[in-house]
């Protein structure tokens, strides 16, 4: 079983997008960390106030896929759909 690791950036373009992230991030982090198969999940603001560093690890491809599916249908997913993501995913075939 190979773990899946996602790393990258969440990049806001406007102060309104920053506020969306600030408003919705705490619940998103709480829900993600409680998902089966979540090994670690960190989202931290960088020195650039418009950019967050995202680092997440899941036990396997199935738990990562379940996370992605949940997020797509979540309030976080809907609220942040227009915010740029530059992610790299390792561990998927």
C-alpha positions in Angstrom: 0.0 0.0 0.0 1.5 3.3 -1.1 0.6 6.6 0.7 -0.5 9.6 -1.4 1.0 13.0 -0.7 -0.2 16.3 -2.1 1.9 19.4 -1.8 1.5 22.8 -3.4 0.0 26.2 -3.2 -3.5 27.7 -2.8 -3.2 31.1 -4.5 -5.8 33.9 -4.0 -6.0 36.8 -6.4 -8.1 39.2 -4.3 -8.7 40.1 -0.6 -12.2 38.7 -1.1 -10.7 35.3 -1.9 -8.4 35.5 1.1 -11.4 36.1 3.3 -13.2 33.1 1.8 -10.2 30.9 2.7 -10.0 32.4 6.3 -13.7 31.9 6.8 -13.9 28.3 5.5 -10.5 26.8 6.3 -11.0 25.9 10.0 -13.9 23.5 9.3 -12.2 22.1 6.2 -9.1 21.3 8.3 -11.2 19.7 11.1 -13.2 17.6 8.7 -10.2 16.5 6.7 -8.2 15.5 9.7 -11.1 13.3 10.9 -11.4 11.4 7.6 -10.4 7.7 7.6 -6.9 7.4 6.0 -5.8 11.0 6.7 -2.2 10.8 8.0 -1.6 14.6 8.0 -3.2 17.7 6.7 -1.6 21.2 7.0 -2.6 24.5 5.3 -0.4 27.4 6.3 -0.3 31.0 5.1 3.0 31.9 3.6 4.9 35.2 3.7 2.8 36.3 0.8 -0.7 37.1 2.3 -2.4 35.8 -0.8 -0.8 32.3 -0.8 -1.2 29.2 1.4 1.1 26.2 1.5 -0.8 22.9 1.4 0.6 19.6 2.6 -1.5 16.5 2.9 -0.9 12.8 3.2 -3.3 9.9 3.0 -2.7 6.2 3.7 -3.6 5.1 0.2 -5.2 6.0 -3.1 -8.7 5.0 -1.9 -8.6 7.3 1.1 -7.2 10.2 -1.0 -10.0 9.6 -3.6 -12.6 9.6 -0.9 -11.2 12.9 0.4 -11.3 14.5 -3.0 -14.9 13.4 -3.5 -16.0 14.7 -0.2 -14.2 18.1 -0.8 -15.7 18.5 -4.2 -19.2 18.3 -2.7 -18.4 20.4 0.5 -19.0 24.0 1.4 -15.2 24.5 1.2 -15.1 23.0 -2.3 -18.0 25.3 -3.5 -16.7 28.4 -1.8 -13.1 28.0 -3.1 -13.8 26.6 -6.5 -12.5 29.8 -8.2 -9.2 30.0 -6.3 -6.1 28.8 -8.1 -4.4 25.6 -6.9 -0.9 24.5 -7.9 -0.6 21.0 -6.5 1.7 18.1 -7.1 0.4 14.6 -6.1 2.7 11.7 -5.5 1.8 8.1 -4.9 -1.0 7.7 -7.5 -0.6 5.3 -10.4 
